[in-house]
């Protein structure tokens, strides 16, 4: 087959000059450097920061949050393993990066358990009622990792969490081969916040999601990371896969391969770069309508990227978020999220 030329575009933006908790990766691999490996990595907000981890972060040259630490550590580990070329596939690279983070955390805590996290006794006593709540203190990130072979026109990927792959084809088709995890949890929070309107009709949606009952539910959702049931059995359908050092990640990784004949672009992106769902899509009780609106939203997003470039699309997204300051047109948990995308323009 004839190799196709590609151009690479990257955006990674944190609003309001705050620390960017996303990360990205682009590498050339293969005997002649002909293959392109790329990734979008999204640091997940840690529900509780253990004191040993906080001390470690404060000792670093750059002050990082746990989310940024997880994302950047994962990026560095992936780059190291992919450059070494000793692992058989992308899934193995993702698992080894997870193991590297686990070894770092074991060095801080002694083990990936609550006992070594150094929480005050009253907090430890509450968390210890369910040892699975160790997940609330582990720095974590989600990743979409992909490798493009321009000779074979193929894309292989390994994915976990709510990052995603977006592919636009010449005939207008839009594909999202990854299945983002965590969307149902965010929707549950939005639905619960919307129900609060009956009690607090004067509050905009932006303030409804900040109410204590919503924040408490969001805090407790950290237990869904690499989720296991009461018998310590992994339950991928009930949780979200994250890179946090836990070996259970291996049950949550999605892998696949695509043939990119007649594709215009492929993009790995964090959820902060996605066009937000409208109130109609979020709150409709008709699943068919919700599915149709999701398709329309992805088609709109792909078309805008194709017309404006990735950077131009990000400008449009940020302006739309600013215009919807109360989160009423597009119900969401944050006005702006960190937004990162790595896009390969494919010559057709």
VOGU-3710 file (C-alpha; in Angstrom, 3 decimals, decimal comma):
1> xxxxxxxxxx> 0,000/0,000/0,000  1,024/3,615/-0,518  1,752/5,589/2,618  -0,442/8,610/3,289  0,888/11,959/4,419  -0,420/13,375/7,658  -0,358/16,699/9,447  -0,641/16,918/13,220  -2,512/19,594/15,173  -2,503/19,815/18,962
11> xxxxxxxxxx> -4,465/22,008/21,360  -4,254/21,893/25,145  -5,852/24,717/27,091  -6,670/25,395/30,719  -8,961/28,411/31,205  -8,352/31,338/33,522  -4,576/30,696/33,595  -5,026/27,784/35,957  -2,883/24,650/36,003  -3,633/22,361/33,064
21> xxxxxxxxxx> -4,483/18,911/34,428  -4,548/17,383/30,943  -1,537/16,043/29,050  -0,851/14,856/25,517  1,687/12,789/23,639  2,927/12,497/20,043  5,716/10,098/19,061  7,038/8,627/15,824  7,708/4,894/16,078  8,494/1,984/13,782
31> xxxxxxxxxx> 11,748/1,073/11,996  11,694/4,277/9,931  9,647/6,403/12,291  6,705/5,982/9,953  4,044/5,252/12,581  2,515/7,953/14,768  1,568/7,245/18,371  -0,575/9,875/20,054  -2,580/10,230/23,231  -4,968/12,499/25,102
41> xxxxxxxxxx> -4,706/12,211/28,891  -7,111/13,754/31,389  -6,233/14,041/35,068  -9,160/13,107/37,314  -9,867/15,264/40,339  -8,745/13,420/43,467  -11,513/13,362/46,030  -9,143/13,492/49,026  -5,386/14,157/48,968  -3,430/11,949/51,412
51> xxxxxxxxxx> -0,802/13,908/53,395  2,163/11,839/52,088  1,080/12,609/48,526  0,656/16,297/49,338  4,174/16,444/50,790  5,538/14,757/47,684  3,766/17,214/45,382  5,086/20,158/47,379  8,637/18,853/46,948  8,443/18,883/43,139
61> xxxxxxxxxx> 9,984/21,728/41,088  6,526/22,591/39,740  3,542/22,624/42,040  1,087/20,049/40,714  -2,336/18,860/41,749  -2,848/15,091/42,134  -4,707/15,088/38,811  -1,885/16,852/36,965  0,661/14,580/38,662  -1,164/11,465/37,455
71> xxxxxxxxxx> -1,532/12,804/33,905  2,081/13,903/33,554  3,482/10,784/35,205  1,441/8,652/32,807  2,599/10,653/29,786  6,253/10,261/30,810  5,870/6,532/31,431  4,079/5,955/28,124  6,775/7,862/26,221  9,529/5,878/27,918
81> xxxxxxxxxx> 7,976/2,488/27,221  6,986/3,315/23,652  10,460/4,619/22,823  12,027/1,506/24,350  9,845/-0,581/22,041  9,943/-3,613/24,321  6,195/-3,992/24,889  3,968/-5,909/22,459  1,082/-3,469/22,075  -0,620/-0,311/23,302
91> xxxxxxxxxx> -2,581/-2,131/25,990  0,661/-3,421/27,498  2,129/0,093/27,424  -0,908/1,472/29,244  -0,742/-1,274/31,869  2,975/-0,730/32,401  2,461/3,028/32,830  -0,207/2,191/35,407  2,215/-0,138/37,184  4,847/2,617/37,222
101> xxxxxxxxxx> 2,402/4,984/38,918  1,498/2,225/41,370  5,148/1,723/42,312  5,534/5,458/42,937  2,462/5,504/45,165  3,562/2,403/47,060  6,804/4,258/47,740  4,743/7,040/49,328  2,094/4,980/51,149  3,767/1,604/51,691
111> xxxxxxxxxx> 0,852/-0,075/49,885  -2,210/0,918/47,905  -4,339/0,807/51,047  -5,956/3,315/53,372  -3,613/2,474/56,241  -0,620/4,238/54,761  -2,400/7,355/53,529  -1,963/9,264/56,763  -5,500/10,597/57,019  -6,638/11,955/60,410
121> xxxxxxxxxx> -8,123/9,248/62,594  -11,719/10,423/62,229  -11,463/10,438/58,433  -9,667/7,091/58,356  -12,306/5,531/60,623  -15,048/6,606/58,225  -13,242/5,457/55,086  -12,092/2,163/56,603  -15,684/0,922/56,776  -15,269/0,186/53,062
131> xxxxxxxxxx> -11,642/-0,482/52,002  -12,618/0,233/48,390  -12,634/3,906/49,340  -8,850/3,873/49,012  -9,706/5,011/45,472  -10,741/8,414/46,834  -7,102/9,150/47,688  -5,303/7,752/44,644  -4,248/10,238/41,939  -5,799/9,131/38,673
141> xxxxxxxxxx> -6,137/9,924/34,997  -7,944/8,579/31,952  -6,292/7,940/28,591  -6,953/7,380/24,923  -3,787/6,050/23,289  -3,616/5,364/19,543  -1,118/4,348/16,852  -1,579/5,263/13,198  0,133/3,263/10,460  0,041/5,344/7,236
151> xxxxxxxxxx> 1,187/2,435/5,091  -1,654/0,139/6,133  -4,123/2,999/6,730  -4,933/1,469/10,122  -5,382/2,844/13,606  -4,958/0,746/16,745  -6,042/2,072/20,120  -6,143/1,337/23,836  -8,561/3,388/25,868  -9,937/3,813/29,356
161> xxxxxxxxxx> -12,218/6,437/30,867  -14,065/9,374/29,290  -11,456/10,550/26,826  -12,310/9,480/23,293  -11,454/9,064/19,618  -13,331/11,032/16,962  -13,081/10,093/13,261  -14,544/12,035/10,330  -14,897/10,366/6,905  -15,241/11,925/3,452
171> xxxxxxxxxx> -18,914/10,955/3,204  -19,713/12,860/6,391  -19,855/9,858/8,678  -18,578/10,443/12,198  -17,355/7,540/14,293  -16,475/7,371/17,987  -15,054/3,848/18,365  -14,187/4,293/22,020  -16,999/3,980/24,514  -16,558/6,843/27,002
181> xxxxxxxxxx> -17,007/5,714/30,582  -18,294/8,065/33,254  -20,881/9,868/31,122  -23,739/8,103/32,915  -22,404/9,312/36,282  -22,264/12,928/35,063  -25,783/12,591/33,699  -26,993/11,229/37,040  -25,567/14,305/38,767  -27,252/16,590/36,238
191> xxxxxxxxxx> -30,572/14,815/36,669  -30,331/15,089/40,452  -29,429/18,775/40,200  -32,402/19,375/37,913  -34,735/17,743/40,434  -33,575/20,290/43,014  -35,318/22,984/40,964  -38,579/22,018/42,631  -37,108/23,081/45,987  -34,920/25,959/44,734
201> xxxxxxxxxx> -36,502/27,372/41,577  -34,578/30,633/41,906  -31,162/29,002/41,410  -29,566/28,679/37,955  -28,231/25,285/36,991  -24,679/26,496/37,638  -25,539/26,900/41,321  -27,690/23,788/41,545  -24,686/21,554/40,780  -22,794/23,250/43,603
211> xxxxxxxxxx> -25,344/22,258/46,254  -24,006/20,027/49,060  -26,015/16,955/48,098  -24,660/17,078/44,548  -21,092/17,635/45,706  -21,372/14,760/48,191  -22,581/12,396/45,490  -19,725/13,513/43,244  -17,216/12,895/46,045  -18,494/9,387/46,627
221> xxxxxxxxxx> -18,290/8,542/42,931  -14,517/8,094/43,249  -15,202/4,561/44,458  -16,193/3,740/40,842  -12,581/4,014/39,679  -11,536/0,503/38,570  -14,635/-0,605/40,438  -14,879/-3,872/42,322  -17,924/-5,224/44,148  -18,215/-6,308/47,782
231> xxxxxxxxxx> -16,382/-9,524/46,904  -13,473/-7,649/45,218  -14,588/-8,789/41,770  -14,033/-6,209/38,983  -17,250/-4,812/37,503  -16,387/-2,862/34,331  -20,036/-2,206/33,487  -20,511/-0,368/36,791  -17,286/1,618/36,958  -14,788/3,712/35,063
241> xxxxxxxxxx> -11,288/2,583/34,205  -8,509/4,907/35,371  -4,730/4,860/35,578  -4,263/5,033/39,362  -1,788/2,227/40,092  -4,392/-0,442/40,787  -3,971/-3,715/38,880  -7,735/-3,943/38,279  -7,256/-1,511/35,402  -6,589/-4,488/33,133
251> xxxxxxxxxx> -10,311/-5,356/33,228  -11,362/-1,898/32,053  -9,164/-1,207/29,006  -10,886/-1,110/25,620  -8,835/-1,970/22,529  -9,592/-2,019/18,836  -8,453/-1,382/15,291  -9,909/0,821/12,543  -9,291/1,005/8,815  -9,011/4,701/7,948
261> xxxxxxxxxx> -9,564/4,558/4,207  -11,324/7,801/3,153  -10,991/9,316/6,634  -10,365/13,070/6,778  -9,097/13,177/10,344  -8,822/11,237/13,572  -8,623/12,998/16,923  -7,893/11,840/20,461  -9,474/14,252/22,920  -10,322/14,845/26,536
271> xxxxxxxxxx> -13,950/15,374/27,519  -13,343/19,099/28,023  -12,927/19,463/24,247  -16,262/17,823/23,445  -19,166/19,991/22,393  -21,488/19,992/25,420  -24,852/18,270/25,395  -27,888/20,546/25,189  -30,534/20,623/27,898  -32,833/18,750/25,541
281> xxxxxxxxxx> -30,314/15,941/25,100  -29,552/15,732/28,815  -33,106/15,797/30,134  -35,200/14,037/27,496  -36,896/10,888/28,735  -36,875/9,387/25,238  -33,684/7,322/24,745  -34,088/7,382/20,962  -34,221/11,162/20,962  -31,158/11,334/23,211
291> xxxxxxxxxx> -29,247/9,004/20,872  -30,224/11,064/17,810  -29,161/14,307/19,493  -25,824/12,746/20,439  -25,218/11,852/16,786  -26,139/15,398/15,710  -23,794/16,875/18,320  -20,851/14,775/17,177  -21,527/15,592/13,525  -21,643/19,301/14,357
301> xxxxxxxxxx> -18,400/19,049/16,292  -16,587/17,212/13,485  -17,856/19,644/10,853  -16,713/22,658/12,874  -13,263/21,142/13,381  -13,018/20,428/9,661  -13,999/23,996/8,776  -12,190/25,948/11,504  -9,258/23,648/12,484  -8,942/22,281/15,991
311> xxxxxxxxxx> -7,766/25,624/17,391  -10,645/27,482/15,744  -13,136/24,951/17,084  -11,720/25,431/20,601  -12,231/29,198/20,282  -15,865/28,589/19,321  -16,339/26,190/22,235  -14,912/28,649/24,763  -17,107/31,483/23,470  -20,193/29,275/23,661
321> xxxxxxxxxx> -19,324/28,315/27,248  -18,851/31,968/28,197  -22,183/32,923/26,646  -23,953/30,211/28,669  -22,720/31,480/32,020  -25,547/29,895/34,023  -25,237/26,474/32,337  -28,881/26,522/31,282  -28,521/25,920/27,530  -25,780/23,347/28,072
331> xxxxxxxxxx> -26,162/21,803/31,565  -22,687/20,937/32,850  -20,729/20,633/36,076  -18,088/23,240/35,169  -18,229/26,406/33,082  -14,929/25,429/31,437  -12,889/22,252/31,668  -9,325/21,697/30,530  -9,495/20,878/26,820  -6,898/18,816/24,952
341> xxxxxxxx> -6,880/17,225/21,533  -4,342/15,614/19,220  -5,621/15,572/15,650  -4,159/13,819/12,617  -5,224/15,363/9,307  -5,093/12,549/6,763  -4,346/13,236/3,107  -7,067/11,537/1,065
//
